[in-house]
């Protein structure tokens, strides 16, 4: 019985660890989504800005303005590139966190399985003990009744 209570304490500890790894996984997942949205928004803004440059170019603009537009597009490109690299890194971290979470979940499930098996064995042992007691009682009663 002491072993079963120790397993249950271990299960509680592993459940807490699983909850933490799941929380860590969810946090990185949220970061990936947030950064992906920022990347998509920045890419769309860059495209809109280039379209605006093209429209103004058709109407005629000075070379100084064209160089300013290109400089700004260059900054946008750098920002898009930086965000893209950040998203890729976060996706790698996300995959690692997911693996940790799944490994922790398997560990918890294994302990749950051990507890269930231990409880089944203890129930079977208790049932055998009770049956033996009933058999002994019945045998003693039969012997007593035969004597009288």
C-alpha positions in Angstrom: 0.0 0.0 0.0 2.9 2.3 0.8 4.2 1.7 -2.7 0.9 2.7 -4.2 0.8 6.0 -2.2 4.4 6.7 -3.4 3.3 6.1 -7.0 0.4 8.5 -6.5 2.7 11.2 -5.1 5.0 10.6 -8.1 2.0 10.9 -10.4 1.1 14.3 -8.9 4.6 15.5 -9.4 4.7 14.3 -13.0 1.3 15.9 -13.6 2.7 19.2 -12.4 5.7 18.8 -14.7 3.4 18.0 -17.6 1.3 21.1 -16.8 4.4 23.3 -16.8 5.7 21.8 -20.1 2.3 22.3 -21.7 2.2 25.9 -20.5 5.7 26.5 -21.9 4.7 24.9 -25.2 1.5 27.1 -25.4 3.6 30.2 -24.6 6.0 29.6 -27.5 3.1 28.7 -29.7 1.5 32.1 -28.9 4.8 33.8 -29.7 5.1 32.1 -33.0 1.6 33.2 -33.9 2.2 36.7 -32.8 5.4 37.0 -34.7 3.9 35.4 -37.8 1.1 38.0 -37.7 3.6 40.8 -37.4 5.6 39.3 -40.3 2.5 39.0 -42.5 1.5 42.6 -41.6 5.0 43.9 -42.4 5.1 42.0 -45.6 1.7 43.4 -46.7 2.8 46.9 -45.7 6.0 46.5 -47.8 3.9 45.3 -50.8 1.5 48.2 -50.4 4.3 50.7 -50.1 5.9 49.3 -53.3 2.6 49.6 -55.1 2.3 53.2 -53.9 5.8 53.8 -55.3 4.8 52.3 -58.6 1.7 54.5 -58.8 3.6 57.6 -58.0 6.3 56.7 -60.4 3.8 56.6 -63.2 2.8 60.2 -62.4 6.5 61.2 -62.3 8.5 61.7 -59.1 12.0 63.2 -58.5 15.0 60.9 -58.2 15.5 62.0 -54.6 12.1 60.7 -53.7 12.8 57.4 -55.5 16.0 56.9 -53.5 14.1 57.7 -50.3 11.4 55.2 -51.2 14.1 52.6 -52.0 15.9 53.3 -48.7 12.6 52.8 -46.8 11.9 49.6 -48.7 15.4 48.4 -47.8 14.6 49.0 -44.1 11.3 47.1 -44.5 13.2 44.3 -46.2 15.6 44.1 -43.2 12.7 44.1 -40.8 10.9 41.3 -42.7 14.1 39.3 -42.9 14.7 39.7 -39.2 11.1 38.7 -38.3 11.3 35.8 -40.6 14.5 34.5 -38.9 12.8 35.0 -35.5 9.8 33.0 -36.6 12.0 30.2 -37.8 13.9 30.1 -34.5 10.7 30.2 -32.5 9.3 27.3 -34.7 12.4 25.3 -33.8 11.9 26.1 -30.1 8.2 25.2 -30.5 9.1 21.8 -31.9 11.4 21.1 -29.0 8.8 22.2 -26.4 6.2 20.1 -28.0 8.6 17.1 -27.8 9.3 17.8 -24.1 5.6 18.1 -23.4 4.7 14.8 -25.3 7.6 13.0 -23.5 6.4 14.3 -20.1 2.8 13.2 -21.0 4.0 9.7 -21.9 5.9 9.6 -18.6 2.7 10.6 -16.6 0.6 8.1 -18.6 3.1 5.3 -17.8 2.9 6.0 -14.1 -0.9 6.1 -14.3 -0.7 2.7 -16.0 1.5 1.4 -13.2 -0.9 2.6 -10.6 -3.9 0.9 -12.4 -2.0 -2.4 -12.6 -0.9 -2.2 -9.0 -4.5 -1.5 -7.9 -5.7 -4.4 -10.0 -3.2 -6.7 -8.4 -4.1 -5.5 -4.9 -7.8 -6.0 -5.7 -7.2 -9.5 -6.9 -5.1 -10.3 -3.8 -7.8 -8.9 -1.6 -10.5 -10.9 -3.4 -8.3 -14.1 -3.1 -7.8 -13.4 0.6 -11.6 -12.9 1.1 -12.4 -16.0 -0.8 -9.9 -18.0 1.3 -11.4 -16.6 4.5 -14.9 -17.6 3.2 -13.6 -21.1 2.3 -12.0 -21.5 5.7 -15.2 -20.3 7.4 -17.3 -22.7 5.4 -15.0 -25.6 6.0 -14.9 -24.9 9.7 -18.7 -24.6 9.8 -19.1 -27.8 7.8 -16.8 -29.6 10.3 -18.7 -28.2 13.3 -22.0 -29.1 11.8 -20.8 -32.7 11.2 -19.7 -33.2 14.7 -23.1 -32.5 16.1 
